Amino acid sequence: MTTRTATVADLDGIMALEHASFPTDAWSPAMMREELASPHGWYVVVEEAGHLVGYAGLRAVRGARDADIQTITISEAARGRGRGRALLRALLEEAARREVHEVFLEVRADNPVAQKLYLSEGFAEVGRRPRYYQPDDVDAIVMQLDLRGWVARRTEAAGIPASGDPTRTPATPTTSGKGWC
Ligand SMILES: CC(C)(COP(=O)(O)OP(=O)(O)OC[C@H]1O[C@@H](n2cnc3c(N)ncnc32)[C@H](O)[C@@H]1OP(=O)(O)O)[C@@H](O)C(=O)NCCC(=O)NCCS
């Protein structure tokens, strides 16, 4: 298993997984290309035997205090073996490197597997967007993570001293839109 930063060259593989995992509300190739090329985005892919089996994306505008988990997907055959959590943690580690304070995401109310993953990393529900996912007519649950608390827990669990200064206030705080996970 290899995890690496995604590039626009991964677009076709990512779109194949996107359609398989989100049959009714997949992003368009143009949207995904824009995400992959954006300086405010950061995408990772996981490969096995040369095949792409997962991807995940973060949106963290430089200098902003908050960031969004945009998406996270593992191919059906590769689920349940820790890859989703590994990708989520990779995104949170990148957010910490960008000195983000809070991470947000939206998750379908009918997706208990993803909700359980997010809750177990420390995300908490902070709101609902009624009928956000169309055409399925499903609510979005908005979740938030205190990233500095997450970093402190991870550091404590690893038994290593904290690196960097995740408490420093960015020079120009801004607010980005919420993710579409
Ligand atoms: C959500 C998803 C990314 C999780 O990836 P995964 O590799 O299967 O998950 P992991 O093996 O890393 O498991 C992480 C946690 O997710 C939860 N989880 C995973 N599979 C589960 C299942 N079948 N039932 C309930 N909870 C489950 C558990 O909390 C698990 O932690 P644990 O193993 O300590 O109990 C994956 O199921 C997926 O791609 N789903 C389709 C796309 C999607 O819904 N993306 C999320 C959009 S917000």
The ligand as an SDF file (V2000), in Angstrom:
LIG
                    3D

 48 50  0  0  0  0  0  0  0  0999 V2000
  -16.1560    5.9880    4.8160 C   0  0  0  0  0  0  0  0  0  0  0  0
  -14.9730    5.2140    4.2420 C   0  0  0  0  0  0  0  0  0  0  0  0
  -13.9990    6.2020    3.5880 C   0  0  0  0  0  0  0  0  0  0  0  0
  -14.2470    4.5080    5.3980 C   0  0  0  0  0  0  0  0  0  0  0  0
  -13.0900    3.8900    4.8700 O   0  0  0  0  0  0  0  0  0  0  0  0
  -12.5970    2.4440    5.3940 P   0  0  0  0  0  0  0  0  0  0  0  0
  -11.2300    2.2090    4.8740 O   0  0  0  0  0  0  0  0  0  0  0  0
  -13.6290    1.4290    5.0850 O   0  0  0  0  0  0  0  0  0  0  0  0
  -12.5780    2.6910    6.9700 O   0  0  0  0  0  0  0  0  0  0  0  0
  -11.5250    2.1310    8.0310 P   0  0  0  0  0  0  0  0  0  0  0  0
  -11.2730    0.6840    7.7780 O   0  0  0  0  0  0  0  0  0  0  0  0
  -10.3570    3.0460    8.0740 O   0  0  0  0  0  0  0  0  0  0  0  0
  -12.3740    2.2510    9.3600 O   0  0  0  0  0  0  0  0  0  0  0  0
  -12.4140    3.4820   10.0620 C   0  0  0  0  0  0  0  0  0  0  0  0
  -13.6370    3.5090   10.9360 C   0  0  0  0  0  0  0  0  0  0  0  0
  -14.8110    3.6560   10.1240 O   0  0  0  0  0  0  0  0  0  0  0  0
  -15.8810    2.9650   10.7730 C   0  0  0  0  0  0  0  0  0  0  0  0
  -16.2810    1.8400    9.9660 N   0  0  0  0  0  0  0  0  0  0  0  0
  -15.6080    1.2730    8.9350 C   0  0  0  0  0  0  0  0  0  0  0  0
  -16.3290    0.2870    8.3730 N   0  0  0  0  0  0  0  0  0  0  0  0
  -17.4680    0.2150    9.0950 C   0  0  0  0  0  0  0  0  0  0  0  0
  -18.6440   -0.5920    9.0060 C   0  0  0  0  0  0  0  0  0  0  0  0
  -18.7830   -1.5430    8.0660 N   0  0  0  0  0  0  0  0  0  0  0  0
  -19.6430   -0.3680    9.8810 N   0  0  0  0  0  0  0  0  0  0  0  0
  -19.5370    0.6040   10.8070 C   0  0  0  0  0  0  0  0  0  0  0  0
  -18.4570    1.4040   10.9470 N   0  0  0  0  0  0  0  0  0  0  0  0
  -17.4400    1.2070   10.0920 C   0  0  0  0  0  0  0  0  0  0  0  0
  -15.3440    2.4830   12.1080 C   0  0  0  0  0  0  0  0  0  0  0  0
  -15.4870    3.5240   13.0440 O   0  0  0  0  0  0  0  0  0  0  0  0
  -13.8760    2.2960   11.7820 C   0  0  0  0  0  0  0  0  0  0  0  0
  -13.0640    2.3030   12.9140 O   0  0  0  0  0  0  0  0  0  0  0  0
  -12.7040    0.9160   13.6680 P   0  0  0  0  0  0  0  0  0  0  0  0
  -12.1300    0.0090   12.6210 O   0  0  0  0  0  0  0  0  0  0  0  0
  -11.7360    1.3410   14.7070 O   0  0  0  0  0  0  0  0  0  0  0  0
  -14.0090    0.4070   14.2030 O   0  0  0  0  0  0  0  0  0  0  0  0
  -15.4420    4.1380    3.2340 C   0  0  0  0  0  0  0  0  0  0  0  0
  -16.4330    3.3610    3.8330 O   0  0  0  0  0  0  0  0  0  0  0  0
  -15.9850    4.6940    1.9250 C   0  0  0  0  0  0  0  0  0  0  0  0
  -15.2420    4.9870    0.9940 O   0  0  0  0  0  0  0  0  0  0  0  0
  -17.3380    4.8380    1.8310 N   0  0  0  0  0  0  0  0  0  0  0  0
  -17.9660    5.3170    0.5870 C   0  0  0  0  0  0  0  0  0  0  0  0
  -17.6720    6.7830    0.3460 C   0  0  0  0  0  0  0  0  0  0  0  0
  -18.0850    7.6170    1.5340 C   0  0  0  0  0  0  0  0  0  0  0  0
  -19.1300    7.4330    2.1130 O   0  0  0  0  0  0  0  0  0  0  0  0
  -17.1880    8.5900    1.8750 N   0  0  0  0  0  0  0  0  0  0  0  0
  -17.4440    9.4850    2.9840 C   0  0  0  0  0  0  0  0  0  0  0  0
  -18.1270   10.7050    2.4820 C   0  0  0  0  0  0  0  0  0  0  0  0
  -18.3840   11.8790    3.8190 S   0  0  0  0  0  0  0  0  0  0  0  0
  1  2  1  0
  2  3  1  0
  2  4  1  0
  2 36  1  0
  4  5  1  0
  5  6  1  0
  6  7  2  0
  6  8  1  0
  6  9  1  0
  9 10  1  0
 10 11  2  0
 10 12  1  0
 10 13  1  0
 13 14  1  0
 14 15  1  0
 15 16  1  0
 15 30  1  0
 16 17  1  0
 17 18  1  0
 17 28  1  0
 18 19  1  0
 18 27  1  0
 19 20  2  0
 20 21  1  0
 21 22  1  0
 21 27  2  0
 22 23  1  0
 22 24  2  0
 24 25  1  0
 25 26  2  0
 26 27  1  0
 28 29  1  0
 28 30  1  0
 30 31  1  0
 31 32  1  0
 32 33  2  0
 32 34  1  0
 32 35  1  0
 36 37  1  0
 36 38  1  0
 38 39  2  0
 38 40  1  0
 40 41  1  0
 41 42  1  0
 42 43  1  0
 43 44  2  0
 43 45  1  0
 45 46  1  0
 46 47  1  0
 47 48  1  0
M  END
$$$$
